[in-house]
């Protein structure tokens, strides 16, 4: 399952929406905040910047020194919250160790939390108040347009939402399947588990400390791994015909990137498998842009419902 085709489809729709907004004198803006000593985030930062340029979204870059104080970071976020030019804010992780990431993310206004990681966004997902966004029977083009936009009070995390979209784009059913999610992070594992559960899958959550991981993965119809452990999932740990979604990112010397799955051994048994890179990654960036332009549309609909 390669993500480029779906990613390009989403980004083309974003580009058209951006053009429509520009016809009404409205620019779409994305703020990106990162720290200058963070090589792990730089590749994602540059890829997102390139995607913004192609889609016509104006990127506002905030690159802070590693020794920036909490107050300095919060002042930047408060400024971005007030900035009408910026429709969404992406904070690139990891943050410096002295900084509590939850304090930072929770300062982002929910309507600008396009990565869906703030406590309000996560809470609305857990309470099934925002899961309607994943029930479009594979047709998400008109989501957030017209009256539907008024119902959106928060956005879904980009990577897990992208995983759902990628699975569905290949015609793979989720309802009634046994899905095993490996990883319990707030960015991927937890929200993905909630989305799969909302899709009426039977969900098992595992993580690095799960004993006899293979016992669980061999029962799975769908395996989604986001543990960040290279080679964690091997061919003898899956059943014949399983769908394997590799969300892990492990960076080695000279910039080599691999996932959590031993691709060669797993590919022989899986019915579908995502490569790393080139699988979930491109869709994640596309989802980020889509949430940004949806935020811009919603903002204008609330202010001028007859314009867009």
LUMDREN-164121 format. One line per 3 residues: their letters; for each residue z, x, y of C-alpha. Coordinates in Angstrom, 3 decimals, decimal comma, always signed. Each point is the difference from the previous one (the first is absolute). Layout:
a> Z:X:Y  ...
***
This chain:
xxx> +0,000:+0,000:+0,000  -1,231:+1,797:+3,068  +1,230:-1,228:+3,349
xxx> -2,885:+1,051:+2,236  -2,090:-3,144:-0,450  +2,869:-2,368:+0,828
xxx> +1,141:+2,289:+2,798  -3,433:-0,007:+1,646  -0,240:-3,778:-0,299
xxx> +3,359:-0,444:+1,733  -0,804:+2,559:+2,706  -3,362:-1,628:+0,717
xxx> +1,750:-3,315:+0,572  +2,524:+1,782:+2,237  -2,834:+1,566:+2,004
xxx> -1,597:-3,417:+0,562  +3,321:-1,512:+1,071  +0,572:+2,882:+2,411
xxx> -3,443:-0,624:+1,530  +0,774:-3,698:+0,446  +3,254:+0,845:+1,749
xxx> -1,768:+2,507:+2,244  -2,463:-2,699:+1,069  +3,033:-1,772:+1,474
xxx> +1,218:+3,175:+1,699  +2,663:+0,731:-2,595  +0,425:+3,471:-1,480
xxx> +1,811:+0,519:-3,304  +2,507:+2,867:-0,048  +1,955:+1,746:-2,744
xxx> +2,921:+2,319:+0,734  +0,665:+2,858:-2,429  +3,251:+1,945:+0,183
xxx> +0,547:+3,164:-2,011  +1,785:+3,341:+0,200  -1,878:+3,224:+0,565
xxx> +1,511:+1,845:-2,983  -0,992:-2,601:-2,562  -2,991:+1,281:-2,019
xxx> +0,533:-2,722:-2,622  -0,947:-2,660:+2,555  -2,776:+1,857:+1,779
xxx> -2,769:-0,920:-2,449  +0,897:-3,684:+0,170  +0,255:+0,251:+3,791
xxx> -3,487:+1,530:+0,300  -1,541:-2,474:-2,459  +1,499:-2,932:+1,915
xxx> -1,183:+1,439:+3,306  -3,543:+0,319:-1,361  +0,076:-3,563:-1,318
xxx> +1,213:-1,296:+3,378  -2,860:+1,724:+1,788  -2,578:-1,522:-2,345
xxx> +1,490:-3,482:+0,342  +0,246:+0,147:+3,789  +3,797:-0,059:+0,049
xxx> +1,557:+2,209:+2,663  +2,606:+2,345:-1,475  +3,024:+1,027:+2,056
xxx> +1,473:+3,204:-1,388  +3,686:+0,855:+0,342  +0,729:+3,410:-1,501
xxx> +3,649:+0,963:+0,408  +1,742:+3,306:-0,664  +2,091:+0,277:-3,159
xxx> +3,154:+0,405:+2,099  -0,550:-3,247:+1,939  +3,207:-1,983:+0,421
xxx> +0,498:-3,522:-1,294  +0,155:-1,253:+3,586  -3,306:+1,663:+0,844
xxx> -1,688:-1,615:-3,015  +1,473:-3,419:+0,772  -1,133:+0,251:+3,629
xxx> -3,569:+0,564:-1,216  +0,214:-3,015:-2,300  +1,445:-2,226:+2,724
xxx> -2,808:+1,093:+2,307  -2,599:-0,822:-2,659  +1,637:-3,390:-0,600
xxx> -0,586:-0,831:+3,671  -3,502:+1,461:+0,174  -2,556:-2,843:-0,001
xxx> -2,759:+2,439:-0,975  +1,594:+0,714:-3,384  -0,122:-2,703:-2,667
xxx> +1,629:+1,928:-2,821  +2,104:+3,095:-0,587  -0,181:+2,289:-3,018
xxx> +2,871:+2,452:-0,488  -1,052:+2,761:-2,378  +2,532:+1,136:-2,567
xxx> +1,938:+2,016:-0,908  +2,118:+0,286:+3,130  +2,198:+3,026:+0,737
xxx> +3,088:-0,040:-2,247  +2,420:-0,644:+2,834  -1,769:-3,271:+0,864
xxx> +0,875:-3,268:-1,723  -3,446:-1,525:-0,701  +1,340:-3,548:-0,231
xxx> +1,410:+0,194:+3,510  -3,398:+1,104:+1,289  -2,114:-2,552:-1,887
xxx> +2,313:-2,885:+0,865  -0,551:+0,605:+3,717  -3,681:-0,922:-0,312
xxx> -0,697:-3,587:+1,053  -0,934:-2,104:-3,070  -3,297:-0,973:+1,640
xxx> -0,873:+3,707:+0,305  +1,419:+1,016:-3,374  -3,477:+0,136:-1,570
xxx> +1,293:+2,175:-2,859  +2,443:-2,785:-0,927  +2,996:+2,284:-0,549
xxx> +2,553:-1,351:+2,480  +2,963:-1,995:-1,284  -1,372:-3,246:+1,433
xxx> -3,413:+0,498:-1,625  +1,538:+0,957:-3,344  +2,448:-2,903:+0,184
xxx> -2,770:-2,515:+0,667  -1,891:+1,353:-3,000  +3,092:-0,263:-2,214
xxx> +0,616:-3,556:+1,225  -3,609:-1,016:-0,784  -0,630:-0,719:+3,685
xxx> -2,980:+2,379:+0,228  -1,341:-0,013:-3,572  -2,547:-2,695:+0,879
xxx> -2,105:+2,933:+1,213  -0,741:+1,029:-3,606  -1,245:-3,436:-1,085
xxx> -3,598:-0,140:+1,172  -1,684:+0,095:-3,437  -1,543:+3,339:+0,845
xxx> -1,484:-1,205:+3,307  +2,097:+1,500:+2,771  -2,668:+0,074:+2,707
xxx> +1,294:-2,974:+1,962  +3,696:+0,738:-0,340  +1,686:+0,117:+3,428
xxx> -2,889:-1,728:+1,737  +0,403:-3,359:+1,678  +3,112:-2,029:-0,775
xxx> +0,998:+2,335:-2,856  +0,721:+2,777:+2,486  +2,821:-1,990:+1,585
xxx> +1,844:-0,099:-3,324  +0,123:+3,783:-0,335  +3,294:+1,353:+1,244
xxx> -0,124:+3,324:-1,877  -2,373:+2,157:-2,004  +0,023:+1,138:-3,600
xxx> +0,419:+3,713:-0,838  -3,463:+1,546:-0,111  +0,112:+1,917:-3,285
xxx> +1,356:-2,779:-2,265  -2,176:-2,638:+1,669  -2,936:+2,354:-0,526
xxx> +0,897:+0,318:-3,691  -0,093:-3,797:-0,404  -3,355:-0,175:+1,792
xxx> -1,439:+2,851:-2,080  +1,061:-1,561:-3,306  -1,463:-3,360:+0,990
xxx> -3,245:+1,542:+1,256  -0,700:+1,089:-3,583  +0,566:-3,527:-1,303
xxx> +3,275:+0,871:-1,712  +2,409:-2,892:-0,361  +3,680:+0,510:+0,813
xxx> +1,551:-3,360:-0,882  +1,918:+0,119:-3,264  -0,528:+3,743:-0,504
xxx> +2,814:+2,463:-0,626  -0,020:+2,464:+2,905  +2,099:+3,173:-0,068
xxx> +0,610:+1,580:+3,408  +1,255:+3,587:-0,017  +1,731:+0,838:+3,266
xxx> +2,557:-1,888:+2,071  -0,816:+1,128:+3,523  +0,002:-2,462:+2,861
xxx> -3,517:+1,138:+0,913  -1,648:-0,738:-3,362  +2,092:-0,801:-3,092
xxx> +2,232:-2,802:+1,269  -2,594:-1,918:+2,050  -2,652:+0,397:-2,715
xxx> +2,436:-1,444:-2,542  +0,609:-2,984:+2,272  -3,727:-0,586:+0,483
xxx> -0,713:+0,178:-3,724  +2,883:-2,377:-0,620  -1,397:-2,394:+2,602
xxx> -3,307:+0,203:-1,877  +1,960:-1,196:-3,082  -0,086:+3,230:-1,945
xxx> +3,000:+0,966:-2,134  +1,263:+3,116:+1,776  +2,004:+2,939:-1,322
xxx> +1,140:+2,622:+2,535  +0,492:+3,578:-1,197  +0,613:+3,270:+1,833
xxx> +0,556:+3,726:-0,527  +3,328:-0,527:-1,736  -1,175:-2,692:-2,417
xxx> +0,788:+1,038:-3,541  -2,899:-0,084:-2,474  -2,569:-1,006:+2,611
xxx> -2,666:-0,263:-2,662  +1,890:-2,866:-1,674  -0,693:-2,127:+3,089
xxx> -3,499:+1,241:+0,879  -1,305:-0,605:-3,521  +0,792:-3,704:+0,479
xxx> -1,847:-0,262:+3,305  -3,287:-1,736:+0,708  +0,036:+1,515:+3,494
xxx> +1,689:+3,313:+0,877  +0,491:+0,993:+3,643  +1,522:+3,446:+0,476
xxx> +1,352:+1,207:+3,337  +2,647:+2,454:-1,154  -1,493:+3,177:+1,493
xxx> +0,227:+1,926:-3,291  -3,194:+1,708:-1,133  -0,989:-0,758:-3,609
xxx> +2,776:-2,550:-0,448  -2,192:-2,528:-1,843  -1,846:+1,318:-3,047
xxx> -2,425:-1,614:-2,420  +2,592:-0,653:-2,699  +2,072:-1,998:+2,514
xxx> -2,459:-2,859:+0,503  -1,453:-2,632:-2,273  -3,716:-0,426:-0,644
xxx> -1,736:-1,855:+2,830  +2,773:+0,315:+2,585  -0,809:+0,034:+3,728
xxx> +1,415:+3,143:+1,615  +0,424:+0,308:+3,765  +1,002:+3,496:+1,107
xxx> +1,668:-0,088:+3,417  +1,701:+3,389:-0,279  -0,919:+2,853:+2,316
xxx> +0,942:+3,535:-1,008  -1,296:+2,881:+2,114  -0,366:+3,449:-1,553
xxx> -1,161:+3,353:+1,300  -3,294:+0,166:+1,906  +0,247:-3,715:+0,742
xxx> -0,642:-1,269:-3,528  +1,145:-3,623:-0,367  +0,843:-1,703:-3,293
xxx> +1,733:-3,243:-0,882  +2,715:-0,968:-2,469  -2,441:-0,666:-2,828
xxx> -1,493:+2,526:-2,408  -3,475:-1,344:+0,679  -1,872:+1,539:-2,943
xxx> +2,311:-1,309:-2,739  +0,672:-3,394:+1,611  -3,660:-0,707:+0,808
xxx> -0,815:-0,070:-3,731  +2,247:-3,033:-0,565  +0,072:-1,843:+3,329
xxx> -2,446:-2,807:+0,795  +0,268:+0,878:+3,694  +1,542:+3,017:+1,719
xxx> +0,092:+1,200:+3,609  -0,863:+3,616:+0,804  +2,064:+2,179:+2,348
xxx> -1,322:+0,558:+2,575  -2,498:-2,799:+0,578  +1,895:-2,932:-1,501
xxx> +2,770:-1,737:+1,933  -0,041:+2,417:+2,964  -3,172:-1,233:+1,755
xxx> +1,140:-3,611:-0,356  +3,386:+0,802:+1,568  -1,677:+1,297:+3,166
xxx> -2,322:-3,009:+0,114  +2,998:-2,332:-0,302  +1,698:+1,792:+2,882
xxx> -3,029:-0,605:+2,226  -0,261:-3,602:-1,169  +3,644:-0,699:+0,852
xxx> -0,521:+1,602:+3,418  -2,971:-2,158:+0,929  +1,782:-3,073:-1,370
xxx> +2,939:+0,810:+2,268  -2,399:+0,186:+2,960  -1,612:-3,322:-0,935
xxx> +3,343:-1,707:-0,445  +1,234:+1,337:+3,332  -3,016:-1,431:+1,802
xxx> +0,111:-3,294:-1,908  +3,600:-0,502:+1,058  -0,872:+0,685:+3,637
xxx> -3,499:-1,496:+0,214  -0,699:-2,246:-3,027  -3,381:-1,126:+1,337
xx> -1,432:+3,493:+0,476  -0,157:+1,296:-3,598
***
